[in-house]
């Protein structure tokens, strides 16, 4: 009798598993049937917001549903990350995740209400943005090799600006210092506006930042662009070499934005979102919007996105530990 009951129980469990699986597949086939919200951890404007917004119309065309942008800035992105982490895992609330938050915050903050891996499921990489190594004209270097040679001969003499302690520009410049063996003096700012003004005035000599933010100053000769930190030249600065072309092969410094769902989102929904996002990013208007914002549309599947995050964390962890970087 006990054997019969166990057999019946197994049959019931198997039946229920099949029902749930079929229900998930059916739900994925009809997904989405209402608007999708993409939560952005910064105010409107800039890399992260532009990356989310370039997806709205293309993804609307693919899914037939409205894509809503919800800017939830504050606490170095933590407000948005916590909100999405605690959202219903149904595929309708997503996060436009910034590498500077997703990778750096867990390394710099002791008490976080979210975990970079346990609380989120990757959907796809959306965009990447390279940086440019910009210097004041008073720096006696016209290319990257000359700059590295001068900095090595004068350790600590040159100052570099960042957007604040623990910011991507701070960590990124430390990574650059470690890769080249130079030593610069850090001058943190609250944002890039005043940093750029002080670099233009010559009070600070070096700033590694996004090409659009200094392109006009480079064109007028107020700043010198030594190299860009991506795989290829930047379309807004076609005459500026990559770091590899300038004599530093193997070095890249890129920020990125990826789309994540809350952990626990059904695999069928994740797969559907990944497929839809891939199709959306392949549409011409996605690239056009990216080009206009100075960012590169670059798709990676969930596995590739997860690997990218792990690589980013390892790279930042080394720089943070070596330079003893701490938040204010």
C-alpha distance (Angstrom), angle and dihedral (degrees) to the residues before:
residue distance angle dihedral
X1 . . .
X2 3.82 . .
X3 3.81 90.4 .
X4 3.80 90.8 52.2
X5 3.81 91.4 50.4
X6 3.79 91.9 49.3
X7 3.78 89.7 49.9
X8 3.79 91.0 49.4
X9 3.81 90.7 48.2
X10 3.80 91.4 51.4
X11 3.79 90.2 49.1
X12 3.80 91.2 50.5
X13 3.81 91.8 47.6
X14 3.78 90.6 48.9
X15 3.79 91.0 48.8
X16 3.81 92.3 50.0
X17 3.81 91.5 48.0
X18 3.79 89.4 52.7
X19 3.80 91.2 48.3
X20 3.82 92.3 50.9
X21 3.80 91.7 46.1
X22 3.80 92.3 50.4
X23 3.80 90.4 45.6
X24 3.81 89.7 53.3
X25 3.80 91.7 48.9
X26 3.81 91.4 48.0
X27 3.80 90.9 48.8
X28 3.80 90.9 50.1
X29 3.79 90.7 50.6
X30 3.81 90.8 56.6
X31 3.82 94.7 38.0
X32 2.95 124.2 148.8
X33 3.78 104.5 33.3
X34 3.81 96.5 154.0
X35 3.84 137.7 30.3
X36 3.81 120.1 -58.9
X37 3.80 120.2 -137.3
X38 3.80 121.1 -146.2
X39 3.80 111.3 -161.1
X40 3.81 113.4 -147.2
X41 3.84 118.1 -159.6
X42 3.83 94.8 -148.8
X43 3.83 137.8 54.1
X44 3.82 119.9 -90.6
X45 3.81 112.9 -68.5
X46 3.78 132.0 44.3
X47 3.79 134.7 63.7
X48 3.81 101.6 -48.3
X49 3.79 97.0 44.0
X50 3.81 92.4 44.3
X51 3.81 90.5 49.8
X52 3.79 91.7 54.1
X53 3.79 94.1 44.1
X54 3.80 95.2 49.5
X55 3.81 86.0 62.0
X56 3.81 97.7 52.5
X57 3.80 102.5 81.4
X58 3.83 96.9 35.5
X59 3.82 91.9 48.3
X60 3.79 89.7 46.5
X61 3.79 89.0 55.4
X62 3.80 91.7 49.6
X63 3.82 98.3 44.0
X64 3.79 102.1 28.0
X65 3.81 88.9 -131.7
X66 3.79 132.4 109.8
X67 3.81 116.5 -102.6
X68 3.80 112.2 -144.6
X69 3.81 122.6 -158.1
X70 3.81 113.7 -146.6
X71 3.82 112.9 -171.2
X72 3.82 108.8 -155.3
X73 3.78 104.3 170.2
X74 3.78 127.5 172.9
X75 3.80 144.0 87.0
X76 3.82 93.0 45.4
X77 3.78 90.7 -59.9
X78 3.79 95.3 -50.6
X79 3.81 94.9 117.3
X80 3.80 91.3 60.9
X81 3.80 94.7 40.9
X82 3.80 92.8 50.8
X83 3.81 91.4 46.3
X84 3.80 93.8 53.3
X85 3.81 93.3 41.0
X86 3.81 89.1 58.0
X87 3.81 95.6 40.9
X88 3.78 123.0 109.2
X89 3.83 107.7 -83.6
X90 3.79 95.7 -128.6
X91 3.81 100.8 115.1
X92 3.79 95.4 -105.6
X93 3.81 97.4 98.8
X94 3.80 114.7 54.6
X95 3.80 135.9 170.3
X96 3.79 128.2 -129.3
X97 3.79 94.3 -146.6
X98 3.80 122.4 -156.5
X99 3.80 119.2 -149.0
X100 3.80 90.2 -137.1
X101 3.80 89.8 61.7
X102 3.80 104.0 29.8
X103 3.81 94.2 49.8
X104 3.81 103.5 27.4
X105 3.81 104.4 40.1
X106 3.83 95.1 64.2
X107 3.81 88.7 50.9
X108 3.80 96.0 47.3
X109 3.81 103.6 35.4
X110 3.79 123.0 65.6
X111 3.80 98.5 -161.6
X112 3.79 114.0 43.3
X113 3.78 123.8 162.7
X114 3.81 90.8 -146.1
X115 3.79 138.3 50.8
X116 3.83 119.5 -137.9
X117 3.81 92.9 -132.8
X118 3.81 108.9 19.7
X119 3.81 96.7 51.4
X120 3.81 100.8 43.3
X121 3.79 139.8 52.8
X122 3.83 117.5 -151.5
X123 3.80 117.8 -124.3
X124 3.81 103.2 174.9
X125 3.77 145.5 -43.0
X126 3.81 109.7 -101.6
X127 3.79 109.8 -177.9
X128 3.78 145.7 -6.8
X129 3.79 128.9 -154.2
X130 3.77 124.9 -159.8
X131 3.79 124.7 -151.6
X132 3.78 133.8 -131.4
X133 3.80 125.6 -134.3
X134 3.80 102.1 -131.5
X135 3.81 125.5 -176.6
X136 3.79 137.3 -178.4
X137 3.84 114.5 -100.4
X138 3.81 89.6 -114.6
X139 3.81 90.2 70.9
X140 3.84 105.4 100.2
X141 3.79 95.3 -130.0
X142 3.79 131.1 95.4
X143 3.79 97.4 -177.4
X144 3.79 139.4 25.2
X145 3.81 96.0 -96.4
X146 3.80 91.7 53.8
X147 3.80 90.7 46.6
X148 3.81 93.5 51.8
X149 3.81 91.0 46.6
X150 3.81 92.0 50.3
X151 3.81 93.3 45.9
X152 3.81 91.2 49.7
X153 3.78 91.0 50.6
X154 3.81 91.0 48.2
X155 3.82 107.9 37.4
X156 3.80 113.2 -165.6
X157 3.80 94.1 2.6
X158 3.80 95.3 107.1
X159 3.81 119.0 67.4
X160 3.79 123.1 -147.6
X161 3.78 128.1 -157.6
X162 3.79 126.1 -135.6
X163 3.79 135.0 179.9
X164 3.80 89.7 -112.4
X165 3.78 142.5 -53.0
X166 3.79 109.7 -49.2
X167 3.81 93.4 12.3
X168 3.78 122.0 136.5
X169 3.81 90.4 -106.5
X170 3.82 89.4 53.4
X171 3.81 95.3 47.4
X172 3.81 92.1 39.7
X173 3.79 93.4 53.8
X174 3.80 90.3 48.9
X175 3.82 88.4 52.8
X176 3.82 88.3 51.0
X177 3.82 91.0 49.9
X178 3.80 91.3 51.2
X179 3.80 91.9 48.2
X180 3.81 93.4 51.0
X181 3.80 102.3 32.8
X182 3.80 93.9 -123.4
X183 3.80 130.1 131.9
X184 3.80 122.0 -139.6
X185 3.81 129.1 175.2
X186 3.80 115.4 -114.0
X187 3.81 121.0 -129.7
X188 3.83 110.5 -178.1
X189 3.81 123.0 -153.9
X190 3.78 133.8 -175.1
X191 3.78 97.7 -110.7
X192 3.78 133.0 -23.8
X193 3.82 100.9 -81.5
X194 3.81 98.6 79.0
X195 3.80 90.8 33.7
X196 3.80 91.2 60.3
X197 3.81 91.6 46.1
X198 3.80 91.8 53.9
X199 3.80 92.1 46.6
X200 3.81 89.0 51.6
X201 3.81 88.9 50.5
X202 3.79 91.6 50.3
X203 3.80 93.8 -119.4
X204 3.81 86.9 118.9
X205 3.78 119.1 28.5
X206 3.82 106.8 -161.0
X207 3.81 135.3 45.7
X208 3.80 126.7 170.4
X209 3.78 103.5 -159.6
X210 3.80 144.7 133.1
X211 3.83 116.9 -58.0
X212 3.84 96.2 -125.2
X213 3.82 91.3 57.8
X214 3.83 94.2 59.4
X215 3.81 103.9 20.9
X216 3.81 94.5 104.2
X217 3.81 92.3 49.4
X218 3.80 91.1 50.2
X219 3.81 91.3 50.4
X220 3.82 91.7 52.5
X221 3.81 93.2 46.4
X222 3.80 95.3 -113.7
X223 3.81 89.5 119.9
X224 3.81 134.4 24.1
X225 3.80 119.7 -132.0
X226 3.80 108.5 -149.6
X227 3.81 100.5 178.8
X228 3.78 144.6 -27.4
X229 3.79 119.6 -120.1
X230 3.80 101.4 -135.7
X231 3.79 135.4 94.2
X232 3.81 92.1 -100.8
X233 3.79 136.5 23.0
X234 3.78 117.9 -78.7
X235 3.83 114.3 -106.1
X236 3.81 90.3 -135.1
X237 3.82 90.7 52.8
X238 3.81 105.0 33.2
X239 3.81 93.1 159.6
X240 3.80 94.4 55.6
X241 3.83 112.9 91.4
X242 3.77 125.4 -131.6
X243 3.80 117.3 -109.0
X244 3.80 88.2 -105.9
X245 3.80 91.4 54.3
X246 3.80 89.1 45.7
X247 3.79 93.2 56.8
X248 3.81 105.8 -85.5
X249 3.82 105.7 99.5
X250 3.78 119.3 -172.9
X251 3.80 95.2 25.8
X252 3.80 119.3 118.8
X253 3.77 130.6 162.7
X254 3.78 114.9 -172.0
X255 3.77 135.1 156.4
X256 3.78 117.9 -146.3
X257 3.77 143.5 -167.0
X258 3.80 122.9 -147.0
X259 3.79 134.6 179.8
X260 3.81 117.7 -117.8
X261 3.80 135.6 -179.3
X262 3.81 126.6 -154.7
X263 3.80 114.9 -84.9
X264 3.78 111.9 -93.4
X265 3.79 95.2 41.1
X266 3.84 105.9 146.4
X267 3.79 113.8 -97.7
X268 3.80 91.3 -125.4
X269 3.82 90.6 57.1
X270 3.81 91.9 46.1
X271 3.81 90.3 51.1
X272 3.81 91.5 48.6
X273 3.81 91.8 49.3
X274 3.79 91.5 47.9
X275 3.80 91.7 51.3
X276 3.80 92.5 46.6
X277 3.81 93.8 47.6
X278 3.80 91.0 48.9
X279 3.81 90.5 52.7
X280 3.81 90.9 46.6
X281 3.81 93.8 51.1
X282 3.80 90.0 50.8
X283 3.81 91.6 59.6
X284 3.84 114.5 101.2
X285 3.80 95.3 -120.9
X286 3.81 91.6 61.4
X287 3.80 91.7 58.7
X288 3.80 91.5 41.7
X289 3.79 91.3 55.1
X290 3.78 91.3 45.7
X291 3.80 92.4 50.7
X292 3.80 90.8 49.5
X293 3.81 90.1 53.4
X294 3.80 94.0 44.2
X295 3.81 94.4 -114.7
X296 3.79 131.7 118.8
X297 3.79 121.7 -122.4
X298 3.80 105.8 -136.2
X299 3.81 124.1 168.4
X300 3.78 125.3 -150.5
X301 3.80 125.7 171.5
X302 3.84 121.3 -121.7
X303 3.81 93.4 -88.7
X304 3.80 92.1 49.7
X305 3.79 91.5 46.3
X306 3.80 91.7 50.7
X307 3.81 90.8 50.0
X308 3.81 90.2 49.2
X309 3.81 91.2 53.8
X310 3.80 91.8 50.0
X311 3.81 90.4 49.9
X312 3.81 91.3 48.3
X313 3.79 92.8 50.6
X314 3.81 92.0 49.8
X315 3.82 91.7 49.3
X316 3.79 93.9 47.5
X317 3.79 93.5 43.5
X318 3.79 91.0 58.1
X319 3.81 92.7 50.1
X320 3.81 94.5 43.8
X321 3.80 92.5 50.2
X322 3.80 95.0 44.0
X323 3.81 94.5 48.1
X324 3.82 94.3 35.6
X325 3.80 90.3 -128.0
X326 3.79 115.2 -169.5
X327 3.77 133.7 173.0
X328 3.81 120.6 -108.3
